[in-house]
């Protein structure tokens, strides 16, 4: 039976694909903390984000609503203050806290609904319009100052610590280690009170560098079948242009992506296999760095006797291509980017591996249900508590929405890649493994993940799969009707093999 007033500890990383721990088939990255959670809790085998980029994805994680509903539908678009987050549905006797990266508006100012706010990012202030915090810094900034470090960059007229600088600090001073210690202190302070604690780590987000850069041998990393392999000829143009950028270094996205590449990658675009392998090795080092902080937090839970009364969740806001299909980073609809880990440990329930398809849209109602609280009608997902308990199975489709990249460094005139990145897409992944990616102004894609898990053969333009494309397009439209999504999508007719019109 669930205890009265169970605690919630929700840990999520940034840009971590699913296959980075043993529970998802990875036995070479050192992740004892994540493995411990997987072994003592439940593993959702196929968990999908609501959108493959930071702000929209975390808006769903925090609110239980779709990005087009809550308004944070592109990167760096703030979550409106009137939109409730999960803590607004948790009783007031809980101590509600947020630690780490927010990326849903003001980083430094405390969000409505939280009792405690502990940010770590100072570089997002250019998107803040709150004059009350324009000259304030994060606790992590003050920590680095206390350790004798001096800011190396300027943002919004203030001297701050750049992301590359913070990544390359000794391990004890990195954001991951710092958060691990601060969250442990929080647990000590609040061990006698019910709490709902959200912790967001930046790792393994780029820049792909950190104190464990040499922890893994780049030449010993297992190779994916699509590592440095071009997308299909009929793949989304956005996918093809991104691969072209990383493969040849041609400045398709000048100046935005070129600036991004020069400033945040460890080397020029993947012209050499050694470059991409080094990125993979350093990424793995960041995963291990993150895991060490998580393990410290789990140890503190055990030490304080809190583990038996605390639901612990671990997931990520999106993945990373890491050279698969010759693409780095996110913003694409491939499985490496949209599929993430999802571990849920509920102490009073037996852990299990859960097959099927799960969407982040269901996380808020699931957690509220597991904690014994009512699920508001305005939430757009459904509780999966009975699935976690082993009484039901996952048999529904999942939807992924892309609304465009946002205004992060955008410069006009837009390049071909930037133009493609701004075209909205809607994707459905069915419970039986079919995947359809629809967009007006781009190639559409249809994959059978059962036979083609690496998405190497686009079936959309084959006559024999026309009926399947029509069926899945109708399911997407049914989802649009249920959820107030007004995006125009192509009209698909069986056997035609091209876009025949708009909705």
C-alpha positions in Angstrom: 0.0 0.0 0.0 1.3 3.5 -0.7 2.3 5.5 2.3 0.6 8.7 3.3 2.2 11.8 1.7 4.9 10.1 -0.4 7.8 12.2 -1.5 8.6 12.8 -5.2 12.2 13.1 -6.5 12.2 13.7 -10.3 15.6 13.8 -11.9 16.0 14.5 -15.6 19.0 15.1 -17.8 19.5 17.1 -20.9 20.1 15.5 -24.3 20.5 11.9 -23.1 19.4 9.2 -25.5 18.0 5.9 -24.2 20.9 3.6 -25.1 23.3 5.0 -22.5 22.7 2.5 -19.6 22.4 -1.2 -19.1 18.6 -1.2 -18.9 18.6 -0.2 -22.6 21.4 -2.5 -23.8 24.4 -0.4 -23.1 27.0 -2.3 -21.0 30.1 -0.2 -21.7 29.1 3.2 -20.2 29.6 3.2 -16.4 26.3 4.1 -14.9 25.8 2.3 -11.5 23.4 4.9 -10.2 21.0 4.7 -13.2 21.4 0.9 -13.1 20.4 0.8 -9.5 17.2 2.7 -10.3 16.5 0.3 -13.1 17.1 -2.8 -11.0 14.9 -1.6 -8.2 12.2 0.1 -10.2 10.4 -0.1 -13.5 11.9 0.5 -16.9 9.7 2.0 -19.7 11.2 0.4 -22.7 10.1 3.0 -25.3 9.6 6.5 -23.8 9.1 9.4 -26.2 9.4 13.1 -25.8 6.7 15.6 -26.8 9.2 17.5 -29.0 12.9 16.9 -29.8 14.2 20.2 -28.4 14.6 21.7 -24.9 11.9 24.2 -24.1 8.8 22.4 -25.7 9.8 19.0 -24.3 10.3 20.3 -20.7 7.1 22.3 -20.9 5.2 18.9 -21.3 7.3 17.3 -18.5 6.4 20.1 -16.1 2.8 20.8 -17.1 1.3 17.6 -18.5 0.1 19.6 -21.6 1.2 19.8 -25.2 3.6 22.6 -26.2 1.0 24.1 -28.5 -1.4 24.2 -25.6 0.9 25.6 -22.9 2.5 28.2 -25.2 6.1 27.1 -24.8 6.2 25.6 -28.3 9.6 26.7 -29.5 13.0 27.0 -27.9 13.4 29.9 -25.5 9.7 30.8 -25.6 8.8 31.2 -21.9 6.1 29.2 -20.2 3.3 31.7 -19.5 3.0 32.4 -15.8 -0.7 31.5 -15.8 0.0 27.9 -16.9 0.1 25.5 -13.9 3.0 23.1 -13.4 2.7 19.8 -11.5 3.5 21.4 -8.2 0.4 23.5 -8.5 -1.6 20.3 -8.2 0.3 19.0 -5.1 -1.0 20.0 -1.6 0.5 23.0 0.1 1.9 21.0 3.0 4.6 19.7 0.6 7.9 21.5 0.2 8.2 22.1 -3.5 11.6 22.8 -5.0 13.4 23.0 -8.3 17.2 22.6 -8.7 19.1 23.0 -12.0 18.4 24.2 -15.5 14.9 25.5 -16.1 14.8 26.8 -19.8 11.2 27.8 -19.6 11.6 31.5 -19.0 13.4 33.3 -16.2 16.2 31.1 -14.9 17.0 33.1 -11.8 13.6 34.2 -10.6 11.6 31.6 -8.7 8.7 30.2 -10.6 5.1 30.5 -9.2 4.2 27.3 -7.2 7.7 26.5 -5.9 8.9 27.1 -2.4 12.6 26.8 -3.2 14.5 27.7 -6.4 18.1 26.8 -7.0 19.2 27.7 -10.6 22.6 27.0 -12.2 22.3 28.8 -15.6 23.2 32.5 -16.2 23.4 32.5 -19.9 19.7 32.6 -20.7 19.2 36.1 -19.2 18.9 37.6 -22.7 15.4 36.0 -23.0 14.2 37.3 -19.6 12.0 40.4 -19.4 12.0 40.5 -15.6 13.7 43.7 -14.4 13.7 42.5 -10.8 16.3 39.8 -11.5 18.3 41.3 -14.4 21.4 41.9 -12.2 21.1 38.7 -10.1 23.2 35.6 -10.6 22.6 31.9 -9.9 23.9 30.2 -6.7 26.2 28.2 -8.9 27.8 31.4 -10.2 28.4 32.5 -6.6 29.8 29.1 -5.8 32.4 29.4 -8.6 33.3 32.9 -7.4 33.8 31.5 -3.9 36.2 28.9 -5.3 38.4 31.6 -6.9 37.2 31.4 -10.5 36.6 34.5 -12.6 33.8 34.8 -15.2 35.0 34.4 -18.8 32.1 35.7 -20.9 29.5 38.5 -21.1 25.8 38.0 -21.5 23.2 40.8 -21.3 25.9 43.2 -20.1 27.0 41.0 -17.2 30.1 38.9 -16.7 29.2 35.2 -16.5 30.7 31.8 -16.7 30.4 30.3 -20.2 29.1 26.8 -20.7 32.5 25.5 -22.1 34.3 27.0 -19.1 32.0 25.3 -16.6 32.2 22.0 -18.4 36.0 21.9 -18.3 36.3 22.5 -14.6 37.6 19.8 -12.2 34.9 17.3 -11.4 34.1 18.6 -7.9 33.3 22.0 -9.4 31.1 20.9 -12.4 27.4 21.6 -12.5 26.7 17.9 -12.0 28.8 17.5 -8.9 27.6 20.8 -7.5 23.9 19.8 -8.0 24.5 16.4 -6.4 25.9 18.0 -3.3 23.2 20.7 -3.1 20.3 18.2 -3.6 21.8 16.0 -0.8 21.7 19.1 1.5 18.1 19.7 0.5 17.2 16.1 1.5 18.9 16.6 4.9 17.0 19.8 5.5 13.6 18.3 4.5 13.8 14.7 5.7 10.9 15.3 8.1 8.6 17.1 5.6 6.9 15.7 2.5 8.6 17.2 -0.6 8.3 17.3 -4.3 11.7 17.9 -5.8 12.6 18.4 -9.4 16.3 18.3 -10.4 17.5 19.0 -13.9 21.1 18.3 -14.9 22.7 19.9 -17.9 24.8 16.9 -18.7 25.4 15.3 -21.3 24.3 18.3 -23.3 27.0 19.8 -25.5 29.7 21.1 -25.5 30.9 17.6 -25.6 33.7 18.1 -23.1 34.3 17.6 -19.4 36.6 16.2 -16.7 36.1 12.6 -17.9 37.1 13.3 -21.5 39.7 10.5 -21.4 37.6 8.0 -19.4 36.5 6.1 -22.5 38.6 5.0 -25.5 37.0 6.5 -28.7 38.3 3.5 -30.7 36.5 1.0 -28.5 33.0 2.4 -28.7 30.5 0.0 -30.3 29.4 1.2 -33.7 25.8 1.7 -34.7 24.7 0.4 -38.1 23.9 4.0 -39.1 26.9 5.7 -37.7 28.2 8.1 -40.4 25.5 6.8 -42.8 23.5 9.3 -44.8 19.7 9.5 -44.3 17.6 7.9 -47.0 17.4 9.9 -50.3 13.7 10.6 -49.6 14.2 11.5 -45.9 13.1 14.8 -44.6 15.0 17.7 -46.2 15.8 19.0 -42.7 17.4 15.6 -41.9 19.3 15.6 -45.2 20.6 19.2 -44.7 21.7 18.6 -41.2 23.6 15.5 -42.3 25.2 17.6 -45.1 26.3 20.2 -42.6 28.0 17.7 -40.3 29.4 15.6 -43.1 31.0 18.2 -45.3 31.2 21.3 -43.1 29.3 23.3 -45.8 27.8 26.3 -44.2 24.2 25.5 -45.0 22.9 27.2 -41.9 25.1 30.3 -41.9 25.4 32.1 -39.7 23.4 30.4 -36.9 24.5 26.8 -37.0 28.0 27.8 -38.1 28.4 29.9 -34.9 26.9 27.0 -32.9 29.4 24.6 -34.4 32.5 26.8 -33.9 31.5 27.8 -30.4 30.3 24.6 -28.9 31.7 21.6 -30.7 35.2 20.2 -29.9 36.1 20.1 -33.5 34.9 21.2 -37.0 31.8 19.3 -38.3 32.3 15.6 -38.6 34.7 15.5 -41.5 36.6 12.7 -40.0 35.4 9.5 -38.2 37.9 10.3 -35.4 36.1 13.6 -34.7 32.7 11.9 -34.2 34.2 9.0 -32.2 35.9 11.5 -29.9 32.5 13.3 -29.4 30.9 9.9 -28.6 33.6 9.2 -26.0 33.3 12.6 -24.3 29.5 12.3 -24.3 29.8 9.0 -22.5 32.1 10.7 -20.0 29.4 13.3 -19.3 26.9 10.5 -18.8 29.2 8.9 -16.2 29.8 12.3 -14.6 26.0 12.8 -14.3 25.6 9.3 -12.9 28.0 9.9 -10.1 25.9 12.8 -9.0 22.7 10.7 -9.2 24.4 7.9 -7.2 25.3 10.4 -4.4 21.6 11.5 -4.3 20.4 7.9 -4.1 22.9 7.2 -1.3 21.6 10.2 0.6 18.0 8.9 0.3 19.1 5.6 1.7 21.2 7.1 4.5 18.3 9.3 5.6 15.8 6.5 5.4 13.8 8.3 2.7 14.0 5.7 -0.1 11.0 3.7 1.2 8.7 6.7 1.1 10.0 8.4 -2.1 9.0 7.9 -5.7 12.1 8.4 -7.9 11.9 9.2 -11.6 14.7 9.5 -14.1 14.3 10.6 -17.7 15.7 13.1 -20.2 14.1 15.9 -22.3 15.5 14.6 -25.6 18.3 12.5 -27.1 21.3 13.1 -29.4 22.1 11.6 -32.8 25.9 11.4 -31.9 26.8 10.8 -35.6 24.0 8.4 -36.4 22.6 9.3 -39.8 25.7 11.6 -39.8 23.9 14.1 -37.6 24.8 15.6 -34.2 22.5 17.1 -31.6 18.7 17.0 -31.7 15.8 18.6 -33.6 15.2 15.5 -35.8 12.6 12.8 -35.6 14.9 9.8 -35.5 14.6 7.4 -32.6 18.0 8.4 -31.2 16.7 11.9 -30.6 13.0 11.3 -29.7 13.4 8.2 -27.5 14.8 8.7 -24.0 15.2 6.6 -20.8 12.4 6.5 -18.4 12.9 4.8 -15.0 10.3 5.0 -12.3 10.9 3.5 -8.8 7.8 3.3 -6.7 8.9 1.6 -3.4 5.6 -0.1 -2.7 5.3 -1.5 -6.3 7.3 -4.3 -7.8 9.7 -3.1 -10.6 9.3 -4.5 -14.1 10.3 -3.9 -17.7 7.3 -2.3 -19.4 7.0 -2.8 -23.2 4.9 -0.6 -25.5 5.0 3.1 -26.3 4.9 5.7 -23.6 4.8 9.5 -24.0 6.0 12.2 -21.6 2.5 13.7 -21.9 1.4 11.0 -19.4 4.0 11.7 -16.8 2.2 14.4 -14.7 -1.1 12.5 -14.4 0.8 9.3 -13.7 2.8 10.8 -10.8 -0.2 12.6 -9.3 -2.1 9.3 -9.4 0.8 7.4 -7.8 1.0 10.0 -5.1 -2.7 9.7 -4.3 -3.8 13.1 -5.7 -6.5 14.1 -8.1 -5.7 14.5 -11.8 -7.1 17.8 -13.1 -9.2 17.6 -16.3 -7.0 20.2 -18.0 -4.1 17.7 -18.3 -3.9 16.2 -21.8 -2.3 12.9 -21.0 -3.6 10.0 -18.9 -2.4 8.2 -15.8 -0.3 5.1 -16.4 -0.2 4.2 -12.7 -2.0 0.9 -13.4 0.6 0.1 -16.0 3.4 0.8 -13.5 1.5 -1.5 -11.0 1.4 -4.3 -13.6 -2.4 -4.3 -14.0 -2.5 -2.8 -17.5 -0.3 -2.6 -20.6 0.7 0.2 -22.9 -1.3 -0.1 -26.1 -1.6 3.5 -27.3 0.1 5.5 -30.0 2.4 8.4 -29.2 2.6 11.7 -30.9 5.7 14.0 -31.3 5.3 17.6 -32.4 7.9 19.9 -34.0 7.0 23.6 -34.2 10.3 24.9 -35.4 13.6 25.7 -33.8 12.8 29.1 -32.4 14.7 32.4 -32.1 17.9 31.0 -30.7 20.5 33.1 -32.7 18.3 33.4 -35.8 19.7 35.7 -38.4 17.9 36.8 -41.5 17.9 36.0 -44.4 17.4 32.4 -43.3 19.6 29.7 -44.8 18.1 26.6 -46.5 18.6 24.6 -43.3 17.1 27.2 -41.1 14.1 27.4 -43.4 13.6 23.7 -43.2 14.1 23.7 -39.4 11.2 26.1 -39.1 8.7 23.9 -40.9 6.3 22.2 -38.4 6.1 18.4 -38.3 3.8 15.9 -36.6 4.8 12.3 -36.0 2.9 9.3 -34.8 4.5 6.1 -33.5 2.0 3.3 -33.2 1.9 0.7 -30.5 2.7 -1.9 -33.1 5.8 -0.1 -34.4 4.9 2.0 -37.4 6.1 5.6 -37.6 4.8 8.4 -39.8 6.3 11.9 -40.1 4.0 14.5 -41.8 4.9 18.0 -42.9 3.8 20.6 -45.4 6.9 21.8 -47.3 9.1 18.8 -46.6 9.3 15.1 -47.6 7.1 12.9 -45.5 8.5 9.7 -43.9 7.0 6.2 -43.1 9.1 3.6 -41.3 8.3 0.1 -40.0 10.4 0.1 -36.8 9.9 -3.7 -36.4 11.8 -4.5 -39.6 13.8 -1.2 -39.9 14.7 0.0 -36.3 17.4 2.3 -37.7 15.0 4.1 -40.1 17.0 3.4 -43.3 14.1 2.8 -45.7 11.4 5.4 -46.1 8.3 3.6 -47.2 6.1 6.7 -47.7 6.7 6.9 -51.4 6.0 3.2 -52.1 2.6 2.4 -53.5 2.2 -0.8 -51.5 2.2 1.2 -48.2 -0.2 3.9 -49.2 -3.0 2.5 -47.1 -0.8 2.4 -44.1 0.2 6.1 -44.6 -3.5 7.1 -44.9 -4.4 5.2 -41.7 -1.7 6.8 -39.7 -2.4 10.3 -41.1 -6.0 9.9 -39.9 -4.8 9.0 -36.5 -2.7 12.1 -36.3 -5.7 14.2 -37.4 -7.8 12.5 -34.7 -5.2 13.5 -32.2 -5.2 17.1 -33.5 -9.0 17.3 -33.2 -8.9 16.0 -29.6 -6.1 18.4 -28.5 -6.9 21.6 -30.4 -3.9 21.4 -32.7 -4.6 23.5 -35.8 -1.5 22.8 -37.9 -2.3 22.2 -41.6 -1.0 18.8 -42.7 -0.8 17.1 -46.1 -3.8 15.3 -47.5 -2.6 11.7 -48.1 -4.2 9.4 -50.7 -3.3 5.7 -51.0 -1.0 5.0 -53.9 -0.5 8.6 -55.0 2.9 9.0 -53.4 2.8 12.8 -53.1 1.2 15.6 -51.2 -2.2 16.3 -52.9 -3.3 19.3 -50.9 -3.7 20.8 -47.5 -6.1 19.9 -44.7 
